[in-house]
């Protein structure tokens, strides 16, 4: 999608990553994975409309979503997040002490309230967790004109857009920290996702822009193209 980057551009991009991580008091460490999926064998699953192609031509065409657990002194804090495939932006996230359908529905409602979604254009991709096959969620997707998609169970590659986000959050925000309460964990997630990841964490695949910067660039280019395509008004002919 993007032209090849020069070696000096890559060097500058890496330096910017290092500077931003220092400013955010983040240190580089290796990732670890651990997944949580409970499948209900009695339900009919949505087809896999993505087939591991986590790319999109524009925002709000493909969202990847999943649940993960953050340990705290009060017990587990469950995080539900929705990520846009085009910009890798976290368009919505919510936390709860319970990993239930209400949690994933809450994050979906927030995403729909904050994004411009046109019926028939968006795919919502998840795994086979029972939360994503619930009547509450599937009904809301149908009402919004969103196509549900699901990968196979227990395969991180089939939901790589969400799995990669968990790797970043666990590695850059959670690892090595102890959260006595769920409220403290929630605050740490807020500072990382909204305060750093979306707005300041640059990514090579985005041309060394942050997700928000990448979306802003897309919309600016789109607006410029639309202005260029406007034809000047023809003067009225005298009768």
C-alpha angles and dihedrals in degrees: 000000000000131000117257113276121235119243092248090052090054090049091051090047093052091049090052091051091051092049093049091048091051091049090051091045092241125149128201116250135160119270129245129193136213123164136203120203128152114189124203105214092197097067131080111245127220117250122260102257093169105050092193094305100127097178130108135188094225142001119291096025098103128019124184119203140179146147129251135175128239114196118228137169089258094052134271122341111205119214123203116189137174119208128194113230094211099057101011086235119154098236094184141359137175136180134212142164087240128061095215140131091268090063096053091041090053092054091047092051090051091050092050091049093052101039135059104240121181116207113254096019104081130077118200108204124195141146128260095276113142090239090065095048093049120123090237094059099037091050091052091050091052092048091052093047093244122149114231118222131182135188125212121289120268095009114120092191091063090060098029095140091065096034091056090053091053089051091054095046094046093045101041103029113020109029114101094010129110118211112198092191138026089239091060091049091049090052091050090052091049092051092048102041101035099023100042119002101051098036108029113013104101121207131205092224088057094053091262093303128125118249092258092046090049092053092046090052090050094051092045091053090046092052091047091051092050091051091049091052094053110108118221115251115260116235115250115258117241113243 
